[in-house]
Amino acid sequence: MARVCQVTGKRPITGNKVSHSNIKTKRRFLPNLQTKRFFLAEEDKWVTLKLSSDAIRTINKNGLYSVVKELRASGVSI
């Protein structure tokens, strides 16, 4: 799978690694992705999502069911 968060859409970005002598070479900044299982009580089933740590905080704040409803409304199959 790609390194993309299913909720926030965060993906790798590019930048420069800068050495002590100020030589710049290209590098990638990867998102902090975690594979996490949640129990969706409304549907009585487990859901596995690939999330960034920011998305896990969003689920804790808004609730899993509301986040899943938004994902399904945008066309993601869960």
C-alpha positions as CSV (number, residue, x, y, z in Angstrom):
1,M,0.0,0.0,0.0
2,A,1.0,3.6,-0.5
3,R,2.2,5.7,2.4
4,V,-1.0,7.8,2.6
5,C,-3.3,8.4,5.5
6,Q,-6.8,7.2,4.8
7,V,-8.4,10.0,6.9
8,T,-6.3,13.1,6.4
9,G,-4.7,12.2,3.1
10,K,-1.2,13.0,4.4
11,R,1.6,11.7,2.1
12,P,5.3,11.9,1.8
13,I,6.8,15.3,0.9
14,T,10.2,16.2,-0.4
15,G,12.8,18.6,0.9
16,N,16.5,19.0,1.3
17,K,19.0,17.4,3.7
18,V,21.4,20.2,4.6
19,S,24.9,19.2,5.7
20,H,27.1,21.1,8.1
21,S,28.9,22.6,5.0
22,N,25.5,23.6,3.6
23,I,25.4,21.1,0.8
24,K,21.8,20.3,-0.1
25,T,20.6,16.8,-1.3
26,K,17.1,15.7,-1.8
27,R,15.3,13.6,0.8
28,R,11.8,12.5,1.7
29,F,9.7,13.4,4.8
30,L,7.4,10.4,5.6
31,P,4.2,10.8,7.5
32,N,3.9,9.0,10.9
33,L,1.6,6.2,9.8
34,Q,0.2,3.5,12.0
35,T,-2.0,0.5,11.1
36,K,-4.8,0.5,13.7
37,R,-7.9,-1.7,14.3
38,F,-11.0,-0.1,15.7
39,F,-14.3,-1.7,16.7
40,L,-17.2,-0.1,15.0
41,A,-20.0,-0.7,17.5
42,E,-22.8,0.6,15.3
43,E,-22.1,-2.1,12.7
44,D,-20.7,-4.7,15.1
45,K,-17.4,-5.2,13.2
46,W,-13.7,-4.5,13.3
47,V,-12.3,-1.9,10.9
48,T,-8.5,-1.7,10.0
49,L,-7.3,1.7,9.0
50,K,-3.9,3.1,8.0
51,L,-3.7,6.4,9.9
52,S,-1.4,9.2,10.7
53,S,-1.0,10.1,14.4
54,D,-3.0,13.3,13.7
55,A,-5.9,11.2,12.3
56,I,-5.9,9.0,15.5
57,R,-6.3,12.2,17.5
58,T,-9.2,13.3,15.2
59,I,-10.9,9.9,15.8
60,N,-10.5,10.3,19.5
61,K,-12.0,13.8,19.4
62,N,-14.9,13.3,16.9
63,G,-15.6,9.6,17.3
64,L,-15.0,6.7,15.0
65,Y,-18.5,6.5,13.5
66,S,-18.6,10.2,12.4
67,V,-15.1,9.8,10.7
68,V,-16.2,6.6,8.9
69,K,-19.4,8.4,7.7
70,E,-17.3,11.2,6.2
71,L,-15.0,8.7,4.5
72,R,-17.9,6.8,3.0
73,A,-19.5,10.1,1.8
74,S,-16.3,10.9,0.0
75,G,-16.2,7.5,-1.8
76,V,-13.8,5.4,0.3
77,S,-15.0,1.8,0.9
78,I,-14.7,0.8,4.5
